[in-house]
Amino acid sequence: MESASGGTVAPDPNSGEPSPSAAAAAGASSASERQAEGSSQAPPSRYESQKRRDWNTFLQYLKNHKPPLTLARCSGAHVIEFLKYLDQFGKTKVHISDCPYFGDPNPPAPCACPLKQAWGSLDALIGRLRAAYEENGGRQESNPFGARAVRIYLREVKEGQAKARGVPYEKKKRKRSAAITAKAVQAKVSVSDSQGVETGGGSSKGGGVGDGGGNGIGNSGGETTSTTPASAAATTTAV
């Protein structure tokens, strides 16, 4: 509605119709809320992304298995088959027993030994798949990735690669154990020192008890004093 002078009449606040400026502000507020909601959803971590890829790879392996396998029928033996299947994509040289570089961590020349998945990679993979299995509805007691056969296989791979590559996988563990032992010994010594200070720091007070040599004399103040042999001899001569 226009006024008689040709200007635009402001909307009646009692009419229930929002003003153009209020509608624009409401639209801007909604847009900012949607933007804040989208930005609040942080992207998945590197671990979560890798776990999802590993899980999809395993499901695809079950689908392509002959005969096809369902997740409910998967066992520890099938998990071991999957780990052996992944060896063809490995990049770690594992020397065979007949290789002249068997047990050499730094071979001077290339050889024809096969490439396999490193033990550390397989161990981390099993950890991610074990977690993914339970996150996707699997029960912990029936988790095939935590089966005893899988643990034995990983231990055999670890020991075999350690011998073939000359890599002491237990080296870091020993260092950590030695550090823990050193800290425990240091703490024990500190406790012993503090107990020694508390025990030997007190003075002998009271009735003045003499020692085995007869030199301890109690004074009136209750503190123990002692005399030297020279002073005792001088006293005897004077008498």
N, C-alpha and C positions, 0 to 999 in steps of 0.2 A: 504494500500500500504506500502511495506517495502522498506527501503533504501538499498543501495548497501552494507552497512556494516551490514545489518541484523536487524537494529533497526526499531521501529514503527514510521511512519511519522505522525506528528501532523496534524489534520484536517485543511483544508484551511478555514480561517474565511470568505472568500468571497463565499464559496460554498453554504451557506444557511443551512447547517446541524449543529445542536447543538452539542457541545462537550459532552462527557459522564458526566463530572463534572457538567456542566450546567443543563443537564437533571435531574441529581440526586438532585441538589439544588431546581429545580422547583418542583419535586415530594415531597420533604420534606416540601417546603413552602405550597403546596396545602393541605398536611396532617395536618399541624399545623393550617391552616385557618379553616379546617373542625372541628378540635378539639376545637378551640376557639369558633366557632359558636355553637357547641353543649353545651359547658360549659356556654355560655352566657344565655341560656334558663334556668332560675332558676326554681326549682320545685314549684308547687302551695303551697300556704300557708295552714295552718291547717283549716282556715275558708273556703277557696275555696274547699278544699277536702271534708269537711263535707257537704258543700252546694251541691256539685255534688252527693254525696251519698244520701242525703235527696231527691233530685229531682228525682233520679232514683227510689228510694223507692216509691215515690208518683205515678210516672208513672206506676210502676208495680201494685200498688194498683188499679189504674183506669183500668188496663188491666184485672185484676182478679175480678173486680166488676161485680155483677150480677144484671141487664144486664151490659155488658161492657160500660164504659164511655170514651168519647173522651175529650181531654183537652178543646176544644172549648165549650163543653156543661157543663163543671164543674162549680159549683156555690159554694156560701158560705156554703150551707147546706151539700154539699159533703165534703167540707173541715172539717166541724165539725164531720161528720161521720168518717173521716180519723183519727182525733185526738182521738175519742173514741175507735177506733180500736187499736190505739197504747197503750191504757191503759193496755192491757193484757201483755205488755212487760215492764211495769213500775216497779220501785223498791222503791217507796215511800209509806210508810204506811199512809193511810188516814182513820182515825177512823170514824165509823158511829155514829149517834146520840145516839144509845142505848149502846154504848161501855162505860165501866166505865172509860176509859182513854181518852174520848173525850175532846179535849182542853188541854191535858197534853203534853207539848213538850218533856218530858222525862219519858215515861211510865216505871214503875218498872218491868213489866213482859210482855211477848208477848201476842198477842191477835189474833183473827181470822179475823180482818178487812182486806179488800182487799188492794192490792198494785196497785198503779196507777202512771201515769207519773206526775212528779212534775210540778207545774205551771210555774216555771222558764224555764224548759226544753221545754215546749210547746210554750211559748212566744218566745224563741230564735229560735225554729224550724220554726214558722210562719214567722219570720223576714227573715230567709234564703230562705224559699220557695217563699216569696213575691218578693225578689230580683231575684231569679232564674227564676221565671215566666216571668219577663220583659226582662231578658237577653236572653231568648229563644224565643223572638218574640212576647210575649204577650203585650197587651196594658194596660197602668196604670189604665185607667178608668174602665176596665173590669176585673181587677185582683181579683180573688175570695178569695185570701188570705188576702186582705185588706177590705173585705166586713164588713159591720156593724154587721152582725150576728156573725161573727167570733170574733170581738172585744168584743161583749157582752158575748159570751161564755167564753172567756179567763178571763174576769172580774169576772164572776160567779165562775169559777174554782179557781181563786185567793182568793176570799172572802170565799168560802167554805172550802178550804184547810187551810186558816189562822185560821178559827174557829175550825176545826177538829184537827189540829195539834198543835194549840196554838202558831203559828209562826206569829209574827207581821211583815208582809211584808213591812209596811210603816215606819218602824223604821229608816232605813237608809235615807229615803227621808226627815224625820223630822230633823235629824241631819244636813243634808246639808242645809235645809232651815234656821235652827237656825244659822249656821255658816255664811250664806249669810247676814242674818239680823244683826248679830254682826259686820260684816265688814262694812255694810252700816252705822250703828250707830257710829262706830269708825271714819269713814271718815267724817261724819257730825260734830262730836266733833272736829276733827282736823281742819276743815274749820272754825268753830266758833272761835277756839283759835287763828288761824292766823288772822282772821278779828279783834278780840279784841286787838291783839298786834298792828296792823296797826292803829286802831282807837285811842287807849289810849297812844300810844308812842310819839305822837307829843307834842311839847311845845307851850305854848300860847305866840305869839309874835304879835307886832303891837302897837296899841295906848294905851295899858294898861287899860283894862276894869275892873272895880271893881266888886266884888261879891256882894251877897245880904246883907252881913254884913257891907259893906262899908270899908272893909280892903284892897281891891285891889287898888294898886297905880301904875300908869304908870311911868316908869323912862325914862330918855332920850335915853337910848339904845333900847327902844321898848320892853323890857322884863317886865313881871308883877312880882312885889314883894309884900309882905304882911307884916304887922306889928302885933305884939302880943298885947293883951289888956294891959299887964304890961308896955310895952314901951310907949303905948299911954298915960297911966296915968302919967308916969314920965314926959313926954313932957308937959302935961297940968299943972303939979305942978310947973315946971321950969318957965313957962310963968307967 
